[in-house]
Amino acid sequence: MSLKQQFYQDSSRVSTKTGSSRGSDNTFDNVTQTPIAGRLIVTIVEGQKLNVSNYQSRPYCVCEFERNEVVTREAMRHSDLPNQRSKPMDFLDLFRAATTPVWKHKAVFDVARLDGEVHVSVYERVHNNAQSENFLGMFKVQPPRRLNQTIDAWFKLSPRSKETVTGEVRVQISYEKIEYVEVNDFEKSTSLDNTSVQSYVSNYSRTIHRRRNRRELRKRTYALYWIERLPVQVTNDPFANNIFNGTPF
């Protein structure tokens, strides 16, 4: 068997295997993902009158929405500021950070359904303690379903079973709709040299700024590239023809 015949025989085997594998991959094409309707912006601002077990504890929150979970930072102290780190911590600073914590932690969730609830649980982390994690309370919030509507309120903490829970947490929640970028939003460019790419990107950026009213996308630049398949032509190059003729190199 010549090298040319062996090459075409191996190619037919590869094409047969490829065809069978494509049939199995079609099962993944039938899987539909839940479309994302918008984004939910949740900011855990602060708390007050928490029932902490130790004044050296550092409260934090766990925010959950549609099976997505975000853990906030520990409560900020006055001594954590850059200009206050060299100063010793006093008792008043520890007391405020434990019972009246400030987080100002922002979390962003993708919204697939508008009937979901935001679950917030508060814990305390105590260093140098046998029981370092303690539950301080929880609450649920129904997020807004309209655009340009923000919830900014205090929510009272509730126990899970029979815990002694006090205090409340301030939360800010807003909902924004996602504006998808489509193919028609791009300007077609035939060449991709440096000059045309810069002009292409700048023109598209101005278009996006005008269409999006200088909102979230003003800090992002998107570019769309596509590859066109061209037919392969066998030239008269003797080096290329040696592969098909079976001529040794």
Backbone as CSV, one residue per row, in Angstrom:
resi,resn,N_x,N_y,N_z,CA_x,CA_y,CA_z,C_x,C_y,C_z
1,MET,0.858,-1.196,0.000,0.000,0.000,0.000,0.892,1.244,0.000
2,SER,0.619,2.154,-0.935,1.431,3.365,-1.022,1.067,4.330,0.096
3,LEU,1.923,5.313,0.285,1.678,6.314,1.316,0.452,7.153,1.003
4,LYS,0.204,7.371,-0.309,-0.964,8.160,-0.704,-2.260,7.435,-0.350
5,GLN,-2.327,6.096,-0.655,-3.524,5.333,-0.326,-3.733,5.232,1.180
6,GLN,-2.616,5.065,1.899,-2.727,4.977,3.356,-3.228,6.286,3.950
7,PHE,-2.803,7.414,3.354,-3.237,8.722,3.846,-4.745,8.886,3.702
8,TYR,-5.305,8.526,2.515,-6.746,8.673,2.307,-7.537,7.685,3.155
9,GLN,-6.984,6.498,3.389,-7.671,5.530,4.234,-7.741,6.002,5.674
10,ASP,-6.632,6.578,6.179,-6.641,7.120,7.533,-7.572,8.308,7.646
11,SER,-7.655,9.116,6.570,-8.545,10.279,6.599,-10.000,9.852,6.685
12,SER,-10.367,8.763,5.981,-11.750,8.287,6.049,-12.088,7.772,7.426
13,ARG,-11.100,7.151,8.090,-11.347,6.676,9.445,-11.571,7.837,10.406
14,VAL,-10.781,8.885,10.246,-10.935,10.050,11.111,-12.280,10.709,10.907
15,SER,-12.708,10.826,9.625,-14.004,11.452,9.360,-15.142,10.619,9.912
16,THR,-15.008,9.272,9.882,-16.060,8.426,10.435,-16.164,8.585,11.931
17,LYS,-15.016,8.641,12.607,-15.025,8.822,14.050,-15.570,10.189,14.431
18,THR,-15.213,11.184,13.632,-15.703,12.531,13.922,-17.210,12.610,13.778
19,GLY,-17.748,11.930,12.743,-19.189,11.946,12.558,-19.928,11.276,13.688
20,SER,-19.381,10.174,14.217,-20.046,9.505,15.325,-19.985,10.326,16.590
21,SER,-18.892,11.046,16.811,-18.784,11.853,18.021,-19.698,13.062,17.967
22,ARG,-19.933,13.592,16.780,-20.836,14.737,16.678,-22.250,14.350,17.069
23,GLY,-22.631,13.119,16.764,-23.966,12.683,17.145,-24.161,12.673,18.640
24,SER,-23.103,12.322,19.388,-23.216,12.325,20.841,-23.185,13.719,21.415
25,ASP,-22.527,14.658,20.694,-22.455,16.025,21.196,-23.767,16.767,21.021
26,ASN,-24.681,16.251,20.197,-25.947,16.941,19.986,-26.796,16.975,21.243
27,THR,-26.535,16.057,22.168,-27.301,16.063,23.410,-27.039,17.317,24.211
28,PHE,-25.817,17.865,24.118,-25.507,19.084,24.845,-26.149,20.299,24.191
29,ASP,-26.397,20.220,22.872,-27.041,21.346,22.203,-28.494,21.492,22.618
30,ASN,-29.119,20.389,23.052,-30.524,20.433,23.448,-30.725,20.975,24.849
31,VAL,-29.631,21.126,25.620,-29.745,21.626,26.981,-29.910,23.139,26.930
32,THR,-30.962,23.652,27.483,-31.235,25.083,27.492,-30.931,25.652,28.866
33,GLN,-30.214,26.757,28.885,-29.897,27.425,30.126,-30.949,28.484,30.430
34,THR,-31.145,28.721,31.719,-32.111,29.724,32.135,-31.582,31.111,31.801
35,PRO,-32.296,31.906,31.014,-31.788,33.234,30.665,-31.744,34.148,31.873
36,ILE,-30.742,35.003,31.896,-30.571,35.951,32.989,-31.340,37.220,32.656
37,ALA,-32.260,37.600,33.529,-33.101,38.770,33.283,-32.435,40.061,33.723
38,GLY,-31.638,40.009,34.768,-31.008,41.225,35.269,-30.029,40.905,36.375
39,ARG,-29.626,41.945,37.079,-28.693,41.813,38.194,-29.297,42.438,39.442
40,LEU,-29.023,41.796,40.549,-29.477,42.275,41.845,-28.254,42.734,42.628
41,ILE,-28.262,43.993,43.024,-27.144,44.587,43.755,-27.547,44.703,45.217
42,VAL,-26.851,43.971,46.064,-27.138,43.938,47.498,-25.940,44.512,48.236
43,THR,-26.187,45.501,49.081,-25.141,46.118,49.889,-25.490,45.942,51.360
44,ILE,-24.667,45.183,52.060,-24.814,45.030,53.512,-24.095,46.210,54.153
45,VAL,-24.845,47.159,54.660,-24.261,48.425,55.109,-23.734,48.308,56.531
46,GLU,-24.620,48.085,57.489,-24.220,48.123,58.895,-25.241,47.379,59.738
47,GLY,-24.915,47.222,61.008,-25.813,46.603,61.970,-25.777,47.352,63.287
48,GLN,-26.687,47.008,64.156,-26.730,47.668,65.459,-27.367,46.738,66.495
49,LYS,-26.893,46.897,67.740,-27.422,46.173,68.904,-27.346,44.653,68.736
50,LEU,-26.240,44.165,68.199,-26.075,42.728,68.040,-25.728,42.079,69.374
51,ASN,-26.224,40.889,69.566,-25.995,40.150,70.804,-24.727,39.308,70.660
52,VAL,-23.584,39.955,70.746,-22.308,39.263,70.605,-21.913,38.645,71.938
53,SER,-21.117,37.602,71.870,-20.653,36.922,73.080,-19.357,37.496,73.621
54,ASN,-18.644,38.236,72.784,-17.355,38.775,73.193,-17.150,40.094,72.464
55,TYR,-16.647,41.078,73.156,-16.436,42.379,72.536,-15.261,42.382,71.565
56,GLN,-14.490,41.315,71.530,-13.420,41.187,70.554,-13.852,40.407,69.312
57,SER,-15.113,40.098,69.220,-15.616,39.348,68.067,-15.700,40.252,66.842
58,ARG,-15.647,39.610,65.688,-15.733,40.335,64.416,-16.944,39.804,63.651
59,PRO,-18.095,40.466,63.726,-19.282,39.985,63.007,-19.104,40.073,61.492
60,TYR,-19.745,39.150,60.799,-19.785,39.151,59.339,-21.114,38.566,58.896
61,CYS,-21.443,38.734,57.618,-22.726,38.294,57.080,-22.514,37.316,55.931
62,VAL,-23.490,36.448,55.765,-23.546,35.526,54.635,-24.826,35.830,53.869
63,CYS,-24.679,36.312,52.646,-25.812,36.708,51.809,-26.019,35.646,50.730
64,GLU,-27.248,35.191,50.595,-27.561,34.116,49.646,-28.760,34.512,48.805
65,PHE,-28.638,34.240,47.497,-29.732,34.506,46.567,-29.646,33.499,45.428
66,GLU,-30.715,32.740,45.241,-30.807,31.734,44.175,-29.593,30.806,44.185
67,ARG,-29.296,30.253,45.348,-28.227,29.267,45.545,-26.837,29.840,45.319
68,ASN,-26.720,31.129,45.235,-25.419,31.788,45.167,-25.152,32.474,46.499
69,GLU,-23.959,32.306,47.008,-23.631,32.755,48.358,-22.428,33.680,48.330
70,VAL,-22.514,34.751,49.099,-21.425,35.721,49.232,-21.192,35.973,50.712
71,VAL,-19.944,35.896,51.127,-19.563,36.155,52.512,-18.920,37.537,52.577
72,THR,-19.434,38.385,53.440,-18.905,39.737,53.565,-17.598,39.733,54.352
73,ARG,-16.952,40.855,54.338,-15.764,41.037,55.170,-16.174,41.136,56.635
74,GLU,-15.222,40.996,57.500,-15.501,41.196,58.917,-15.748,42.676,59.191
75,ALA,-16.408,42.939,60.308,-16.751,44.321,60.645,-15.493,45.175,60.727
76,MET,-15.585,46.356,60.138,-14.448,47.269,60.130,-14.340,47.996,61.469
77,ARG,-13.124,48.135,61.918,-12.855,48.888,63.131,-12.213,50.223,62.781
78,HIS,-12.300,51.132,63.726,-11.672,52.434,63.512,-10.159,52.301,63.394
79,SER,-9.611,51.306,64.061,-8.160,51.102,64.000,-7.720,50.456,62.698
80,ASP,-8.667,49.943,61.883,-8.305,49.341,60.605,-8.038,50.375,59.524
81,LEU,-8.385,51.620,59.752,-8.129,52.665,58.778,-6.630,52.877,58.620
82,PRO,-6.181,53.253,57.421,-4.734,53.392,57.198,-4.063,54.396,58.123
83,ASN,-4.734,55.486,58.441,-4.121,56.509,59.291,-4.276,56.225,60.776
84,GLN,-4.930,55.098,61.121,-5.151,54.771,62.527,-4.508,53.443,62.935
85,ARG,-3.775,52.804,62.029,-3.231,51.492,62.334,-2.106,51.555,63.365
86,SER,-1.389,52.632,63.412,-0.281,52.739,64.361,-0.751,53.026,65.781
87,LYS,-2.007,53.435,65.938,-2.519,53.759,67.263,-3.058,52.499,67.947
88,PRO,-2.942,52.400,69.255,-3.465,51.224,69.964,-4.993,51.223,69.966
89,MET,-5.570,50.009,69.994,-7.022,49.867,70.016,-7.551,50.126,71.420
90,ASP,-8.630,50.874,71.524,-9.250,51.122,72.816,-10.516,50.273,72.952
91,PHE,-11.061,50.247,74.130,-12.234,49.418,74.407,-13.453,49.913,73.645
92,LEU,-13.576,51.229,73.481,-14.733,51.777,72.779,-14.737,51.349,71.318
93,ASP,-13.563,51.286,70.717,-13.481,50.846,69.327,-13.904,49.389,69.188
94,LEU,-13.470,48.545,70.099,-13.868,47.141,70.077,-15.367,46.981,70.309
95,PHE,-15.913,47.774,71.210,-17.343,47.678,71.524,-18.194,48.074,70.322
96,ARG,-17.815,49.139,69.648,-18.587,49.594,68.495,-18.491,48.596,67.344
97,ALA,-17.305,48.069,67.103,-17.138,47.122,65.994,-17.902,45.833,66.224
98,ALA,-18.094,45.453,67.489,-18.791,44.206,67.792,-20.301,44.377,67.812
99,THR,-20.799,45.386,68.496,-22.246,45.561,68.645,-22.862,46.421,67.555
100,THR,-22.095,47.328,67.000,-22.581,48.200,65.919,-21.621,48.088,64.740
101,PRO,-21.609,46.958,64.058,-20.617,46.739,63.001,-20.942,47.522,61.733
102,VAL,-19.901,47.812,60.990,-20.017,48.478,59.686,-19.304,47.598,58.660
103,TRP,-20.034,47.201,57.622,-19.458,46.353,56.579,-19.306,47.101,55.256
104,LYS,-20.386,47.680,54.784,-20.401,48.352,53.475,-19.882,47.411,52.385
105,HIS,-20.421,46.204,52.406,-19.992,45.173,51.456,-21.035,45.053,50.350
106,LYS,-20.577,45.101,49.112,-21.462,45.058,47.948,-21.350,43.705,47.262
107,ALA,-22.493,43.124,46.955,-22.559,41.840,46.253,-23.517,41.966,45.076
108,VAL,-23.167,41.321,43.960,-23.974,41.365,42.742,-24.383,39.940,42.383
109,PHE,-25.690,39.736,42.184,-26.233,38.423,41.849,-26.946,38.504,40.503
110,ASP,-26.837,37.429,39.721,-27.612,37.300,38.491,-29.029,36.853,38.824
111,VAL,-29.993,37.483,38.178,-31.407,37.218,38.459,-31.998,36.451,37.287
112,ALA,-32.447,35.235,37.547,-33.154,34.439,36.549,-34.657,34.449,36.782
113,ARG,-35.056,34.578,38.041,-36.474,34.654,38.404,-36.690,35.862,39.303
114,LEU,-37.869,36.441,39.211,-38.183,37.624,40.006,-38.893,37.285,41.310
115,ASP,-39.083,36.017,41.587,-39.776,35.626,42.813,-38.819,35.104,43.879
116,GLY,-37.522,35.307,43.704,-36.556,34.839,44.685,-36.473,35.764,45.889
117,GLU,-35.855,35.263,46.959,-35.673,36.017,48.187,-34.192,36.090,48.531
118,VAL,-33.828,37.169,49.183,-32.461,37.354,49.661,-32.402,36.907,51.114
119,HIS,-31.537,35.956,51.408,-31.355,35.447,52.766,-30.031,35.990,53.313
120,VAL,-30.097,36.603,54.466,-28.907,37.160,55.116,-28.794,36.560,56.509
121,SER,-27.662,35.955,56.791,-27.365,35.400,58.114,-26.149,36.113,58.682
122,VAL,-26.195,36.394,59.976,-25.122,37.123,60.651,-24.435,36.175,61.632
123,TYR,-23.111,36.176,61.575,-22.297,35.362,62.475,-21.229,36.250,63.107
124,GLU,-20.628,35.727,64.152,-19.491,36.397,64.766,-18.310,35.433,64.780
125,ARG,-17.157,35.981,64.515,-15.919,35.214,64.551,-15.084,35.716,65.722
126,VAL,-14.836,34.834,66.686,-14.091,35.180,67.891,-12.757,34.453,67.845
127,HIS,-11.696,35.206,67.844,-10.368,34.615,67.830,-9.970,34.208,69.250
128,ASN,-9.132,33.184,69.326,-8.656,32.660,70.617,-9.820,32.206,71.494
129,ASN,-10.767,31.526,70.853,-11.930,31.031,71.584,-12.247,29.624,71.093
130,ALA,-12.703,28.778,72.017,-12.994,27.393,71.637,-14.119,27.338,70.610
131,GLN,-15.160,28.129,70.799,-16.274,28.211,69.848,-16.120,29.504,69.065
132,SER,-15.386,29.426,67.955,-14.996,30.634,67.232,-16.102,31.186,66.351
133,GLU,-17.119,30.386,66.006,-18.196,30.833,65.135,-19.517,30.740,65.889
134,ASN,-20.215,31.870,65.979,-21.504,31.917,66.673,-22.547,32.563,65.769
135,PHE,-23.753,32.043,65.834,-24.869,32.575,65.055,-25.487,33.751,65.798
136,LEU,-25.706,34.868,65.067,-26.260,36.081,65.673,-27.654,36.426,65.175
137,GLY,-28.125,35.800,64.115,-29.463,36.102,63.618,-29.536,36.008,62.108
138,MET,-30.762,36.103,61.594,-30.994,36.008,60.159,-32.271,36.758,59.795
139,PHE,-32.426,37.046,58.511,-33.650,37.673,58.012,-33.745,37.430,56.511
140,LYS,-34.944,37.642,55.969,-35.224,37.479,54.548,-35.762,38.787,53.983
141,VAL,-35.412,39.038,52.730,-35.845,40.267,52.058,-36.392,39.898,50.688
142,GLN,-37.541,40.455,50.346,-38.083,40.327,49.003,-37.503,41.446,48.149
143,PRO,-36.669,41.144,47.157,-36.021,42.204,46.380,-37.013,42.961,45.513
144,PRO,-36.660,44.164,45.084,-37.550,44.930,44.195,-37.642,44.277,42.826
145,ARG,-38.778,44.438,42.195,-39.019,43.852,40.884,-39.110,44.900,39.790
146,ARG,-38.944,46.137,40.133,-39.014,47.215,39.151,-37.658,47.880,39.029
147,LEU,-37.417,48.426,37.851,-36.175,49.147,37.626,-36.196,50.479,38.363
148,ASN,-35.010,50.956,38.693,-34.841,52.244,39.384,-35.576,52.275,40.727
149,GLN,-35.720,51.124,41.338,-36.337,51.032,42.656,-35.318,50.444,43.623
150,THR,-35.068,51.143,44.725,-34.053,50.744,45.691,-34.684,50.575,47.063
151,ILE,-34.341,49.482,47.710,-34.761,49.237,49.090,-33.612,49.621,50.013
152,ASP,-33.860,50.504,50.943,-32.867,50.928,51.935,-33.577,50.957,53.284
153,ALA,-33.420,49.885,54.049,-34.182,49.756,55.293,-33.409,48.901,56.284
154,TRP,-33.872,48.981,57.536,-33.342,48.150,58.614,-34.228,46.924,58.759
155,PHE,-33.609,45.759,58.945,-34.340,44.505,59.076,-33.961,43.859,60.407
156,LYS,-34.989,43.472,61.134,-34.782,42.873,62.445,-34.320,41.430,62.302
157,LEU,-33.352,41.055,63.126,-32.818,39.702,63.092,-33.763,38.735,63.798
158,SER,-33.851,37.526,63.260,-34.700,36.474,63.823,-33.845,35.249,64.125
159,PRO,-34.235,34.456,65.118,-33.466,33.246,65.443,-33.820,32.097,64.509
160,ARG,-32.937,31.091,64.481,-33.237,29.882,63.730,-34.154,28.956,64.514
161,SER,-33.879,28.830,65.808,-34.724,27.979,66.655,-35.004,28.683,67.979
162,LYS,-34.093,28.515,68.951,-34.320,29.099,70.272,-33.152,29.978,70.716
163,GLU,-32.399,30.510,69.778,-31.278,31.373,70.152,-31.780,32.727,70.646
164,THR,-30.984,33.344,71.474,-31.273,34.705,71.935,-30.674,35.679,70.928
165,VAL,-31.538,36.313,70.169,-31.105,37.170,69.067,-31.649,38.567,69.286
166,THR,-30.787,39.564,69.103,-31.184,40.971,69.157,-30.508,41.719,68.016
167,GLY,-31.016,42.913,67.756,-30.380,43.774,66.774,-31.039,43.728,65.414
168,GLU,-30.508,44.532,64.525,-31.014,44.641,63.162,-29.876,45.041,62.237
169,VAL,-30.121,44.855,60.941,-29.101,45.090,59.921,-29.699,45.967,58.834
170,ARG,-28.921,46.932,58.391,-29.339,47.814,57.300,-28.830,47.258,55.969
171,VAL,-29.754,47.159,55.016,-29.446,46.580,53.712,-29.995,47.485,52.619
172,GLN,-29.228,47.631,51.554,-29.655,48.352,50.353,-29.700,47.364,49.189
173,ILE,-30.847,47.311,48.509,-31.040,46.371,47.403,-31.637,47.122,46.221
174,SER,-31.066,46.908,45.059,-31.583,47.502,43.827,-31.499,46.473,42.711
175,TYR,-32.358,46.654,41.716,-32.441,45.727,40.585,-32.193,46.499,39.302
176,GLU,-31.364,45.930,38.428,-31.101,46.545,37.134,-31.195,45.486,36.045
177,LYS,-31.690,45.887,34.913,-31.872,44.984,33.784,-30.596,44.909,32.964
178,ILE,-30.322,43.722,32.437,-29.134,43.523,31.613,-29.454,43.899,30.175
179,GLU,-28.600,44.708,29.583,-28.725,45.079,28.179,-27.663,44.308,27.402
180,TYR,-28.109,43.330,26.643,-27.176,42.469,25.929,-26.621,43.185,24.699
181,VAL,-25.379,42.876,24.388,-24.727,43.399,23.191,-24.955,42.419,22.056
182,GLU,-25.561,42.883,20.970,-25.880,42.031,19.839,-24.911,42.282,18.692
183,VAL,-25.010,41.424,17.674,-24.111,41.540,16.526,-24.350,42.841,15.778
184,ASN,-25.598,43.291,15.712,-25.908,44.521,14.981,-25.340,45.765,15.653
185,ASP,-24.902,45.643,16.910,-24.321,46.791,17.592,-22.886,47.065,17.169
186,PHE,-22.285,46.143,16.413,-20.898,46.312,15.998,-20.840,46.892,14.596
187,GLU,-19.779,47.654,14.350,-19.529,48.198,13.028,-18.543,47.296,12.296
188,LYS,-18.847,46.987,11.049,-18.030,46.056,10.287,-16.763,46.737,9.802
189,SER,-15.649,46.043,9.952,-14.359,46.535,9.486,-13.732,45.452,8.626
190,THR,-13.328,45.814,7.391,-12.798,44.815,6.466,-11.347,44.474,6.760
191,SER,-10.570,45.401,7.246,-9.157,45.154,7.548,-8.938,45.290,9.041
192,LEU,-7.861,44.678,9.511,-7.579,44.651,10.939,-6.177,45.162,11.230
193,ASP,-5.769,46.197,10.520,-4.493,46.795,10.884,-4.697,47.719,12.079
194,ASN,-3.625,48.298,12.577,-3.704,49.100,13.799,-4.598,50.321,13.624
195,THR,-4.529,50.967,12.456,-5.312,52.187,12.248,-6.806,51.885,12.226
196,SER,-7.198,50.851,11.479,-8.624,50.550,11.371,-9.183,50.021,12.678
197,VAL,-8.380,49.259,13.428,-8.860,48.743,14.705,-9.103,49.873,15.681
198,GLN,-8.199,50.846,15.740,-8.394,51.978,16.635,-9.627,52.780,16.242
199,SER,-9.814,53.016,14.951,-11.000,53.732,14.498,-12.259,52.917,14.751
200,TYR,-12.167,51.608,14.536,-13.315,50.717,14.751,-13.743,50.722,16.205
201,VAL,-12.779,50.606,17.112,-13.094,50.554,18.534,-13.610,51.894,19.022
202,SER,-13.005,52.993,18.580,-13.444,54.305,19.048,-14.848,54.621,18.559
203,ASN,-15.150,54.293,17.302,-16.496,54.544,16.789,-17.526,53.706,17.526
204,TYR,-17.180,52.436,17.792,-18.130,51.587,18.515,-18.307,52.068,19.946
205,SER,-17.229,52.545,20.572,-17.341,53.034,21.941,-18.272,54.233,22.004
206,ARG,-18.158,55.130,21.039,-19.059,56.283,21.028,-20.501,55.841,20.808
207,THR,-20.706,54.833,19.946,-22.056,54.331,19.725,-22.630,53.720,20.988
208,ILE,-21.817,52.926,21.683,-22.277,52.308,22.925,-22.563,53.372,23.969
209,HIS,-21.702,54.388,24.061,-21.928,55.448,25.044,-23.252,56.157,24.767
210,ARG,-23.547,56.362,23.479,-24.773,57.057,23.141,-25.993,56.174,23.364
211,ARG,-25.881,54.888,23.076,-27.032,54.003,23.219,-27.294,53.656,24.672
212,ARG,-26.232,53.495,25.460,-26.401,53.062,26.835,-26.533,54.230,27.802
213,ASN,-26.565,55.448,27.279,-26.706,56.632,28.124,-25.610,56.722,29.187
214,ARG,-24.391,56.301,28.790,-23.224,56.393,29.674,-23.465,55.687,31.002
215,ARG,-23.948,54.495,30.932,-24.195,53.718,32.153,-23.046,52.756,32.387
216,GLU,-23.359,51.508,32.659,-22.352,50.544,33.093,-21.314,50.261,32.011
217,LEU,-21.715,50.245,30.735,-20.806,49.841,29.675,-19.836,50.935,29.263
218,ARG,-19.869,52.089,29.919,-18.976,53.153,29.487,-17.520,52.852,29.821
219,LYS,-17.276,51.922,30.731,-15.914,51.561,31.091,-15.458,50.275,30.403
220,ARG,-16.279,49.737,29.509,-15.933,48.490,28.852,-15.972,48.680,27.344
221,THR,-15.090,48.014,26.653,-15.033,48.061,25.206,-15.101,46.638,24.683
222,TYR,-16.031,46.395,23.772,-16.221,45.070,23.221,-15.819,45.085,21.744
223,ALA,-15.264,43.982,21.284,-14.901,43.834,19.880,-15.350,42.460,19.412
224,LEU,-15.833,42.391,18.176,-16.340,41.152,17.611,-15.474,40.775,16.420
225,TYR,-14.949,39.562,16.447,-14.116,39.056,15.367,-14.754,37.782,14.811
226,TRP,-14.615,37.574,13.523,-15.099,36.339,12.927,-14.064,35.851,11.926
227,ILE,-14.041,34.524,11.731,-13.084,33.879,10.841,-13.861,33.238,9.699
228,GLU,-13.458,33.544,8.484,-14.097,32.980,7.305,-13.265,31.816,6.785
229,ARG,-13.911,30.673,6.571,-13.221,29.505,6.052,-13.100,29.603,4.535
230,LEU,-11.890,29.437,4.030,-11.621,29.486,2.602,-11.239,28.100,2.110
231,PRO,-11.566,27.744,0.857,-11.176,26.421,0.332,-9.665,26.319,0.191
232,VAL,-9.138,25.152,0.528,-7.700,24.910,0.447,-7.354,24.488,-0.972
233,GLN,-6.415,25.161,-1.576,-5.975,24.864,-2.927,-4.569,24.277,-2.893
234,VAL,-4.398,23.167,-3.613,-3.090,22.520,-3.704,-2.300,23.199,-4.804
235,THR,-1.182,23.768,-4.459,-0.349,24.488,-5.413,0.628,23.532,-6.087
236,ASN,1.452,24.075,-6.942,2.479,23.302,-7.638,3.770,23.219,-6.851
237,ASP,3.679,23.525,-5.571,4.873,23.453,-4.739,5.286,21.994,-4.602
238,PRO,6.488,21.619,-5.011,6.887,20.198,-4.904,6.927,19.710,-3.469
239,PHE,7.183,20.597,-2.528,7.214,20.177,-1.122,5.829,19.775,-0.636
240,ALA,4.786,20.528,-1.061,3.426,20.188,-0.658,2.931,18.935,-1.347
241,ASN,3.320,18.722,-2.635,2.852,17.554,-3.365,3.536,16.272,-2.923
242,ASN,4.680,16.375,-2.280,5.360,15.171,-1.816,4.545,14.419,-0.775
243,ILE,3.688,15.135,-0.046,2.872,14.482,0.974,1.857,13.543,0.329
244,PHE,1.277,13.946,-0.810,0.246,13.143,-1.458,0.835,12.114,-2.428
245,ASN,2.021,12.373,-2.966,2.633,11.449,-3.913,3.415,10.339,-3.236
246,GLY,3.630,10.441,-1.930,4.382,9.411,-1.247,5.871,9.509,-1.467
247,THR,6.353,10.634,-1.966,7.784,10.800,-2.202,8.486,11.067,-0.895
248,PRO,9.527,10.336,-0.563,10.236,10.588,0.700,10.925,11.929,0.675
249,PHE,11.076,12.552,1.868,11.700,13.863,1.960,13.213,13.709,1.886
